[in-house]
Amino acid sequence: MILFVCSQGRLRSRTAELLCLFGGVHARSAGIDKDAESPLSDSQVRKATTIICMEAEHYDALNQFPSFRSRTGNKAFVLHVPDNFDRLEPELVETLIRTVTNFVSNSAVLASAMQRGAALLEAQEGYRASLGTRSPRVFGSSNEAYDVFPR
């Protein structure tokens, strides 16, 4: 599983997660903030084969988790994607795919999956409205689009 990490786990990392899921790659998103949609946990870190952080502070936060500190050959990367995008914003999608290609080792498969996910989403009329953009209410909300992804 690929774990994407940002501050709130709502916009950048959730966009990357959706691109991967729709592209056929098992992924999850989490945030380092205490009030994140899905707060980063040791369990998530332990289960991840690759961890992709949006900023250096997110990578630094991984060191608080025993599973990360005890891993040999950590596969964790920083994309340097700033927090100035809405979820699924076309510029964010393009930035994520480009930075994954530049910063993640063996990124061809992941970038290709993210491109497939972006194309599939783009082909669905109204997908941005159904998946939401800023400040979503994820699970247990009235938005059924979120309920198809198990936590």
C-alpha positions as a Markdown table, in Angstrom:
| # | Residue | x | y | z |
|---|---|---|---|---|
| 1 | Met | 0.0 | 0.0 | 0.0 |
| 2 | Ile | 1.1 | 3.5 | -0.8 |
| 3 | Leu | 0.5 | 6.1 | 2.0 |
| 4 | Phe | 0.2 | 9.8 | 1.0 |
| 5 | Val | 0.8 | 12.2 | 3.9 |
| 6 | Cys | 0.0 | 15.9 | 4.2 |
| 7 | Ser | -1.3 | 18.2 | 6.9 |
| 8 | Gln | -5.0 | 17.5 | 7.0 |
| 9 | Gly | -5.3 | 14.4 | 4.7 |
| 10 | Arg | -8.0 | 16.2 | 2.8 |
| 11 | Leu | -6.7 | 17.9 | -0.3 |
| 12 | Arg | -3.3 | 17.0 | -1.6 |
| 13 | Ser | -2.9 | 13.5 | -0.1 |
| 14 | Arg | -6.6 | 12.7 | -0.7 |
| 15 | Thr | -6.2 | 13.7 | -4.4 |
| 16 | Ala | -3.2 | 11.5 | -4.8 |
| 17 | Glu | -5.1 | 8.7 | -3.1 |
| 18 | Leu | -8.0 | 9.1 | -5.4 |
| 19 | Leu | -5.8 | 9.1 | -8.5 |
| 20 | Cys | -4.1 | 5.9 | -7.4 |
| 21 | Leu | -7.4 | 4.2 | -6.4 |
| 22 | Phe | -9.0 | 5.0 | -9.7 |
| 23 | Gly | -5.7 | 4.1 | -11.5 |
| 24 | Gly | -5.7 | 0.6 | -9.9 |
| 25 | Val | -3.1 | 1.1 | -7.1 |
| 26 | His | -3.9 | 0.4 | -3.4 |
| 27 | Ala | -3.3 | 3.7 | -1.6 |
| 28 | Arg | -4.5 | 5.7 | 1.5 |
| 29 | Ser | -4.1 | 9.2 | 2.7 |
| 30 | Ala | -3.5 | 10.6 | 6.1 |
| 31 | Gly | -2.7 | 13.9 | 7.8 |
| 32 | Ile | -0.2 | 14.8 | 10.5 |
| 33 | Asp | -2.4 | 17.4 | 12.2 |
| 34 | Lys | -4.4 | 16.3 | 15.3 |
| 35 | Asp | -7.7 | 17.3 | 13.6 |
| 36 | Ala | -6.9 | 15.6 | 10.3 |
| 37 | Glu | -9.6 | 13.7 | 8.4 |
| 38 | Ser | -7.6 | 10.5 | 8.9 |
| 39 | Pro | -4.8 | 11.2 | 11.4 |
| 40 | Leu | -1.5 | 9.5 | 10.6 |
| 41 | Ser | -1.0 | 6.4 | 12.8 |
| 42 | Asp | 1.7 | 3.8 | 13.5 |
| 43 | Ser | -0.6 | 1.2 | 12.0 |
| 44 | Gln | -0.8 | 3.1 | 8.7 |
| 45 | Val | 3.0 | 3.5 | 8.7 |
| 46 | Arg | 3.6 | -0.2 | 9.4 |
| 47 | Lys | 1.3 | -1.3 | 6.5 |
| 48 | Ala | 2.7 | 1.1 | 3.9 |
| 49 | Thr | 5.2 | -0.2 | 1.4 |
| 50 | Thr | 5.9 | 3.4 | 0.3 |
| 51 | Ile | 5.2 | 6.6 | 2.0 |
| 52 | Ile | 4.9 | 9.8 | 0.0 |
| 53 | Cys | 4.9 | 13.1 | 1.9 |
| 54 | Met | 3.8 | 16.4 | 0.4 |
| 55 | Glu | 6.3 | 18.5 | 2.5 |
| 56 | Ala | 9.4 | 18.0 | 4.6 |
| 57 | Glu | 7.5 | 18.6 | 7.8 |
| 58 | His | 5.3 | 15.6 | 7.0 |
| 59 | Tyr | 8.4 | 13.4 | 6.5 |
| 60 | Asp | 9.8 | 14.7 | 9.9 |
| 61 | Ala | 6.5 | 13.7 | 11.6 |
| 62 | Leu | 7.1 | 10.1 | 10.5 |
| 63 | Asn | 9.9 | 9.8 | 13.1 |
| 64 | Gln | 7.5 | 9.8 | 15.9 |
| 65 | Phe | 6.2 | 6.4 | 14.9 |
| 66 | Pro | 8.1 | 3.3 | 16.1 |
| 67 | Ser | 7.2 | 1.4 | 12.8 |
| 68 | Phe | 9.0 | 4.1 | 10.8 |
| 69 | Arg | 12.0 | 4.4 | 13.1 |
| 70 | Ser | 12.5 | 0.6 | 13.1 |
| 71 | Arg | 12.2 | 0.1 | 9.3 |
| 72 | Thr | 15.3 | -0.7 | 7.4 |
| 73 | Gly | 15.4 | 0.7 | 3.9 |
| 74 | Asn | 12.5 | 3.1 | 4.5 |
| 75 | Lys | 10.8 | 4.0 | 1.2 |
| 76 | Ala | 9.6 | 7.5 | 2.1 |
| 77 | Phe | 9.8 | 10.5 | -0.2 |
| 78 | Val | 9.0 | 14.2 | -0.1 |
| 79 | Leu | 7.3 | 15.8 | -3.2 |
| 80 | His | 7.5 | 19.4 | -2.0 |
| 81 | Val | 3.9 | 20.2 | -3.0 |
| 82 | Pro | 2.7 | 23.3 | -1.2 |
| 83 | Asp | -0.7 | 23.6 | 0.4 |
| 84 | Asn | -2.3 | 26.0 | -2.0 |
| 85 | Phe | -4.5 | 23.7 | -4.1 |
| 86 | Asp | -8.1 | 22.5 | -3.8 |
| 87 | Arg | -8.8 | 18.8 | -4.0 |
| 88 | Leu | -8.8 | 17.4 | -7.5 |
| 89 | Glu | -7.8 | 20.8 | -8.9 |
| 90 | Pro | -6.3 | 20.1 | -12.4 |
| 91 | Glu | -3.1 | 21.9 | -11.5 |
| 92 | Leu | -2.7 | 19.8 | -8.4 |
| 93 | Val | -3.3 | 16.6 | -10.4 |
| 94 | Glu | -0.6 | 17.6 | -12.9 |
| 95 | Thr | 1.8 | 18.6 | -10.1 |
| 96 | Leu | 1.3 | 15.4 | -8.2 |
| 97 | Ile | 2.0 | 13.2 | -11.3 |
| 98 | Arg | 5.0 | 15.3 | -12.3 |
| 99 | Thr | 6.6 | 15.4 | -8.8 |
| 100 | Val | 6.0 | 11.6 | -8.3 |
| 101 | Thr | 7.9 | 11.1 | -11.6 |
| 102 | Asn | 10.7 | 13.3 | -10.4 |
| 103 | Phe | 11.1 | 12.4 | -6.7 |
| 104 | Val | 9.9 | 8.8 | -6.2 |
| 105 | Ser | 12.3 | 5.9 | -7.2 |
| 106 | Asn | 10.7 | 3.4 | -9.6 |
| 107 | Ser | 8.0 | 5.9 | -10.2 |
| 108 | Ala | 6.9 | 4.9 | -13.7 |
| 109 | Val | 4.3 | 2.4 | -12.6 |
| 110 | Leu | 2.9 | 4.8 | -10.0 |
| 111 | Ala | 2.9 | 7.8 | -12.3 |
| 112 | Ser | 1.2 | 5.8 | -15.0 |
| 113 | Ala | -1.5 | 4.6 | -12.5 |
| 114 | Met | -2.1 | 8.2 | -11.4 |
| 115 | Gln | -2.5 | 9.3 | -15.1 |
| 116 | Arg | -5.0 | 6.5 | -15.6 |
| 117 | Gly | -6.9 | 7.5 | -12.5 |
| 118 | Ala | -6.9 | 11.2 | -13.7 |
| 119 | Ala | -8.1 | 10.2 | -17.1 |
| 120 | Leu | -10.9 | 8.0 | -15.7 |
| 121 | Leu | -12.0 | 10.7 | -13.3 |
| 122 | Glu | -11.9 | 13.3 | -16.0 |
| 123 | Ala | -14.1 | 11.2 | -18.2 |
| 124 | Gln | -16.8 | 11.0 | -15.6 |
| 125 | Glu | -19.1 | 14.0 | -15.9 |
| 126 | Gly | -19.5 | 15.9 | -12.6 |
| 127 | Tyr | -16.8 | 13.9 | -10.8 |
| 128 | Arg | -15.5 | 16.9 | -9.0 |
| 129 | Ala | -18.9 | 17.7 | -7.6 |
| 130 | Ser | -19.5 | 14.2 | -6.5 |
| 131 | Leu | -16.1 | 13.6 | -4.9 |
| 132 | Gly | -16.0 | 17.1 | -3.5 |
| 133 | Thr | -13.2 | 19.7 | -3.3 |
| 134 | Arg | -12.4 | 21.8 | -0.3 |
| 135 | Ser | -13.3 | 20.6 | 3.3 |
| 136 | Pro | -15.2 | 17.4 | 2.6 |
| 137 | Arg | -17.1 | 15.4 | 5.1 |
| 138 | Val | -15.6 | 12.0 | 4.3 |
| 139 | Phe | -17.3 | 8.9 | 5.9 |
| 140 | Gly | -20.7 | 8.9 | 7.4 |
| 141 | Ser | -21.7 | 12.0 | 5.3 |
| 142 | Ser | -24.4 | 12.3 | 2.8 |
| 143 | Asn | -21.9 | 12.1 | 0.0 |
| 144 | Glu | -22.0 | 8.4 | -1.1 |
| 145 | Ala | -18.9 | 8.8 | -3.3 |
| 146 | Tyr | -16.7 | 8.6 | -0.2 |
| 147 | Asp | -18.3 | 5.5 | 1.2 |
| 148 | Val | -17.0 | 3.2 | -1.6 |
| 149 | Phe | -13.5 | 3.5 | -0.2 |
| 150 | Pro | -12.9 | 1.4 | 2.9 |
| 151 | Arg | -10.8 | 2.9 | 5.7 |
